[in-house]
């Protein structure tokens, strides 16, 4: 099958450079490994830029079949070029063009990239999340929240602009930094001291919950995952523990909450849910990443590897899940090419078919790329 890997490397393929530029670029190694995995599975692969050239390039690479039906798919790795809803741009273009693709649709990406809307969706679904307030440059006092607080841009991911503050003066400085650097309001939320666990979701109906990944903050004063950690630029980057040393009762609760978040935020195929656990064992969802990083140093790939997936098998599985959604069957392959082996169902994988679609009762509460 023809598969176009769409990513953003250049910033030139737009009419105007206007609006908040996307600070993220998918790592070259992860993109190349994805290309190699698809080719190893027998697919014909092209690498295309997610900009105004995409329509013509797609039509050239995968014109419709004789019946006017799609003759291939897109493996979407595009973060977008600019704008607050940049994750939505390539999926929206593909829907207009009638080209199937992997991952969340524009709605899912729009929800996930707006941390406030994410929280609203989660709370409506009964998912616990920290108390918060949206703060502008003119509203930096009397938030009504208890210190310490976490300050971050409303529309960014990968912990860009994240700061932990303990005083009103630090809060004012952090909010001004977000408004100035990212041209958007700041999300201020109560800091949940404790553990942090990432839950990788793989699938749709049903979905698998991959082994939990815990970030070990041992020996580190800042107990939070930062931009420097996610891009592996910190000497004291938290070690990732997988499977996380979490008792099964709590693990079941975390998986149920992650699945409820996945569904409430309209994500598809694969996502990562980040959860904090306070000293009393109460979980709070920070955010959902609608296009979880496929970087080999990240939590998502580690969870998949622990579940028994090789990297090529994971990429094939994501493609199959998307193809199944559209056409009811896994992606067609060249029978002469040996296929990456998928892991057998085991204790390493928790099927959402048996998980509760809603999180268990919890305390009433009055979010890279890796």
C-alpha positions in Angstrom: 0.0 0.0 0.0 1.1 3.6 -0.6 1.8 5.4 2.6 2.7 9.1 2.8 4.5 10.1 6.0 3.6 13.8 6.5 5.7 15.9 8.8 6.7 19.6 9.2 10.4 20.3 8.6 10.3 23.6 6.7 8.5 26.8 7.6 8.4 28.2 4.1 5.4 26.5 2.5 2.8 29.0 3.6 1.4 32.2 2.1 2.4 34.3 5.0 4.3 33.7 8.2 1.6 35.0 10.5 0.5 33.9 14.0 2.2 31.9 16.7 4.9 29.8 15.1 5.0 26.1 16.1 8.0 25.5 18.4 8.0 21.7 17.8 9.7 19.7 15.2 9.4 15.9 15.1 12.9 14.4 15.5 14.6 13.3 12.3 15.5 10.0 13.8 11.9 9.2 14.8 10.6 10.2 11.3 13.3 8.1 9.6 12.6 5.1 11.8 8.9 5.3 10.9 9.7 5.5 7.2 12.0 2.5 7.5 9.4 0.5 9.5 6.7 1.1 6.8 9.1 0.1 4.0 10.1 -3.0 5.9 6.5 -4.0 6.0 6.3 -3.8 2.3 4.6 -0.4 1.8 5.6 2.2 -0.8 6.5 5.3 1.2 6.8 9.0 0.3 7.8 11.8 2.8 5.8 14.9 2.3 5.7 18.4 3.9 2.6 19.4 5.8 2.0 22.7 4.1 0.3 24.3 1.0 2.2 21.8 -1.3 0.5 18.8 0.3 -2.5 18.5 -2.0 -0.5 18.4 -5.2 2.1 16.0 -3.8 -0.5 13.6 -2.4 -2.5 13.6 -5.7 0.7 12.8 -7.6 1.8 10.1 -5.2 -1.5 8.4 -4.5 -4.1 9.3 -7.1 -7.5 7.6 -6.6 -8.2 4.2 -7.9 -10.4 3.4 -10.9 -13.5 3.8 -8.7 -12.4 7.1 -7.3 -11.5 5.6 -3.9 -8.4 6.3 -1.9 -5.3 4.4 -3.0 -3.2 4.9 0.1 -3.0 6.5 3.5 -1.2 9.2 5.4 0.9 8.4 8.5 0.5 11.8 10.2 3.5 13.2 12.1 2.7 16.9 11.4 2.7 19.3 14.2 1.8 22.2 11.9 3.5 25.4 10.9 1.8 28.1 12.9 -1.4 29.1 14.7 -3.1 28.1 18.0 -4.7 25.0 16.4 -1.8 23.9 14.3 -2.2 20.2 15.0 -5.6 20.3 13.3 -4.3 21.7 10.0 -3.0 18.6 8.2 -5.9 16.4 9.4 -8.4 19.0 8.2 -6.7 19.2 4.8 -6.7 15.4 4.5 -10.4 15.2 5.4 -11.2 17.8 2.7 -9.1 16.0 0.2 -10.6 12.6 1.0 -7.4 11.0 2.2 -7.4 8.6 5.2 -4.8 9.1 7.9 -3.6 7.9 11.3 -4.4 9.5 14.6 -6.8 12.0 15.9 -9.1 14.1 13.7 -9.3 17.9 13.9 -11.7 17.8 16.8 -9.5 15.6 18.9 -6.4 17.6 18.2 -8.2 20.9 18.8 -9.4 19.7 22.2 -6.0 18.3 23.3 -4.0 21.4 22.2 -6.3 23.7 24.2 -5.6 22.7 27.8 -8.6 24.5 29.1 -11.0 22.8 26.8 -9.3 19.5 27.7 -10.0 20.1 31.4 -13.7 21.0 30.6 -14.1 17.7 28.7 -12.4 15.7 31.4 -14.5 17.2 34.2 -17.7 16.6 32.2 -16.6 12.9 32.0 -15.9 12.7 35.7 -12.1 12.7 35.3 -10.2 14.4 38.1 -7.9 17.2 37.1 -6.1 19.9 39.2 -8.0 23.2 40.0 -7.1 25.9 37.5 -7.7 29.4 36.2 -7.0 31.0 32.8 -4.9 34.1 33.5 -4.2 37.1 31.2 -1.6 39.8 31.6 -4.2 41.9 33.3 -5.5 39.3 35.7 -2.5 38.1 37.7 -3.8 38.6 41.2 -6.3 36.8 43.4 -6.5 33.6 41.4 -8.2 31.8 44.2 -5.7 28.9 43.9 -3.4 27.6 46.5 0.4 27.8 46.0 2.6 26.3 44.7 1.2 26.7 41.2 2.1 25.5 37.8 2.1 28.1 35.0 2.1 27.1 31.3 0.8 28.4 27.9 -2.8 27.5 27.2 -2.1 26.2 23.6 1.3 24.5 23.8 2.6 21.0 24.5 5.9 19.4 25.4 6.1 21.5 28.6 7.0 24.6 26.7 6.9 27.6 29.1 6.2 25.5 32.1 7.2 26.9 35.5 6.5 26.0 39.1 5.9 29.2 41.2 5.5 29.6 45.0 4.8 33.3 45.4 2.6 36.0 43.8 5.7 37.7 42.5 6.9 34.5 40.8 3.4 34.0 39.4 3.3 37.5 37.9 6.7 36.9 36.3 5.7 33.5 34.9 2.4 34.7 33.4 4.1 37.7 31.8 6.7 35.3 30.3 4.0 33.1 28.8 2.0 36.0 27.4 5.1 37.6 25.9 6.8 34.6 24.5 3.8 32.6 23.3 1.3 35.3 22.5 -1.5 33.6 24.5 -3.1 33.4 27.9 -1.5 31.3 30.7 -3.1 28.3 32.3 -2.4 28.4 36.0 -3.2 25.2 38.0 -2.6 23.9 41.5 0.6 21.8 41.7 0.0 18.2 42.7 3.0 17.0 44.7 3.6 13.3 44.3 4.2 10.8 41.6 3.7 11.1 37.8 2.7 8.3 35.5 2.1 8.2 31.8 -0.5 5.9 30.4 -0.2 4.9 26.7 -3.4 4.1 24.9 -3.2 2.1 21.7 -6.4 1.3 19.8 -10.0 2.5 19.5 -12.9 0.1 20.3 -11.5 -1.8 22.0 -8.3 0.0 23.0 -5.3 -1.5 24.8 -3.7 0.3 27.8 0.0 -0.4 27.6 2.2 -0.8 30.7 2.4 2.2 32.9 5.5 4.4 32.8 6.5 6.3 36.0 8.9 9.3 36.1 11.3 8.8 39.0 12.0 12.2 40.6 14.3 10.7 43.2 17.1 13.1 44.3 15.6 16.0 42.3 14.2 19.2 43.8 11.8 19.9 40.9 9.3 17.1 40.8 7.9 17.9 37.4 8.6 16.9 33.8 10.1 19.9 32.0 10.8 20.8 28.4 14.5 20.0 29.0 13.5 16.5 30.3 11.4 15.7 27.2 14.1 16.8 24.8 16.8 15.0 26.9 18.7 18.1 27.7 18.7 17.9 31.5 21.5 16.1 33.4 19.1 15.0 36.1 16.3 13.9 33.7 13.9 11.6 35.6 14.4 7.9 35.0 11.4 6.2 33.3 10.3 3.1 35.2 8.3 0.6 33.1 6.3 -1.2 34.3 5.7 1.4 36.9 5.9 0.2 40.5 2.2 0.7 41.1 -0.1 -1.7 42.9 -2.7 -3.3 40.8 -5.7 -1.6 42.4 -4.2 1.9 41.6 -3.1 0.7 38.2 -6.6 -0.3 37.3 -7.9 3.1 38.4 -5.2 4.9 36.3 -6.0 2.8 33.3 -9.8 3.5 33.6 -9.1 7.2 34.0 -6.8 7.3 31.0 -9.4 5.5 28.9 -12.1 7.9 30.0 -9.9 10.8 29.1 -9.1 9.3 25.7 -12.7 9.0 24.9 -13.8 12.3 26.4 -11.2 14.2 24.3 -12.1 12.4 21.0 -8.7 10.9 20.4 -8.0 8.0 18.0 -5.5 5.2 17.4 -2.8 6.2 19.9 -2.4 8.8 22.7 -0.6 9.3 26.0 -2.3 10.5 29.2 -0.2 12.1 31.9 -1.4 11.7 35.5 -0.2 13.0 38.8 -0.8 11.0 42.0 -0.9 12.9 45.3 0.5 11.4 48.6 -3.0 10.1 49.5 -3.1 8.1 46.3 -5.6 10.4 44.5 -4.9 10.7 40.7 -5.3 13.9 38.7 -5.0 14.0 34.9 -2.7 16.8 33.7 -3.2 16.4 30.0 -3.6 14.1 27.0 -1.2 14.1 24.1 -3.3 13.5 21.0 -0.1 12.7 18.9 2.1 11.0 21.4 5.8 11.2 20.5 7.2 8.1 18.7 10.7 9.1 19.7 12.6 6.1 21.0 13.6 7.9 24.2 10.0 8.7 25.1 7.4 7.2 27.4 5.1 5.9 24.7 7.6 3.8 22.8 9.0 2.5 26.1 5.5 1.4 27.1 5.0 -0.3 23.7 8.4 -2.0 24.0 7.6 -3.3 27.4 4.3 -4.7 26.0 6.3 -6.7 23.4 6.2 -4.4 20.4 9.3 -3.8 18.3 9.3 -0.3 16.8 8.3 -1.7 13.3 5.5 -3.6 14.9 4.2 -0.5 16.7 4.2 1.5 13.5 2.4 -1.3 11.7 -0.2 -1.6 14.5 -0.9 2.2 14.4 -1.4 2.0 10.6 -3.6 -1.1 10.9 -5.8 0.6 13.5 -6.4 3.6 11.3 -7.1 1.4 8.2 -9.5 -0.7 10.3 -11.4 2.5 11.2 -11.9 3.5 7.6 -12.2 0.2 5.8 -12.8 -2.5 8.3 -9.6 -4.4 7.7 -5.9 -4.1 8.5 -3.7 -2.3 6.0 -2.9 -4.5 2.9 0.6 -5.7 2.7 2.9 -7.4 0.2 2.6 -11.1 0.9 6.2 -11.6 -0.1 7.5 -9.4 2.7 7.8 -10.8 6.2 5.8 -8.7 8.6 6.8 -7.4 12.0 5.5 -9.8 14.7 2.8 -8.4 17.0 2.9 -9.2 20.7 0.5 -11.8 22.0 -2.2 -10.7 24.4 -0.7 -11.0 27.9 -0.6 -9.4 31.2 1.6 -6.7 29.7 -1.5 -5.4 27.8 -4.7 -4.4 29.4 -7.6 -4.5 27.1 -10.1 -1.6 27.4 -12.8 -4.2 26.5 -12.7 -5.2 30.1 -11.9 -1.8 31.6 -14.5 0.5 32.9 -15.3 3.3 30.4 -15.7 5.7 33.3 -13.2 6.4 36.0 -14.0 5.0 39.4 -15.3 7.3 42.1 -12.7 9.7 43.3 -12.3 12.9 45.3 -14.3 15.8 43.8 -11.9 18.4 42.4 -13.8 22.1 43.1 -1.6 19.3 31.0 6.4 16.3 23.1 7.4 15.2 22.0 9.3 13.0 24.4 
